Amino acid sequence: MVADDVEALRRVGLDDRDVLDVVQVVAYYAYANRIADGLGVRLEPWFDPEA
């Protein structure tokens, strides 16, 4: 992410708090996915990524 990315978010109406919220959610999911991958967590049987 670079300054131009933040500016693009501001142009569509996000303020600094909104940007912070987006960054925190994205960072959390990236973290959680890396932990799951590292531990070898498998997808639930009902989840079909090809569907």
N, C-alpha and C positions, 0 to 999 in steps of 0.2 A: 504494500500500500504506500502510495506517495501523496504528496500534498494535492496534486490534481484530482486524486480520487476523493479526497475530503471535499474539495471544491465542488465536484460533481454532485455529491450528496447534499451539499448546501443549496445548490441550484434547484434541487427538487423539493426543498423545504425542510430538510433536517437541520436541527440546531446542534450545538456541541454536545448536549446531553444525549440526543438521539444517536449521534455518531458513536459516542462512548458506549451506549447500550448495544449497538450493532457489533462493535469491536469485541465487547465482552462475550456476547453470545457466540460469535464465530470462533473466538479463541477457546471457549469452553468446549464446543463441539470438536474442534481440532484436537484438543487435549484428550478428551474422552475417547475419541476414535483411535488415537495413538496408543493409549493405555489398553484398549480392547484388542487392538492388533498385536501389541506386544505380549499380551497374555494369551493370545490364541482364541479369543472369544469367537464363537461361531454365531451366525445369524439364526434367528428363530426359524423353525421349520415352516411356519406359515408365511414368512417373508420371501417373496419371489422377486428379486431385482429385475428379472427379465419381463415381468408383466407390465 
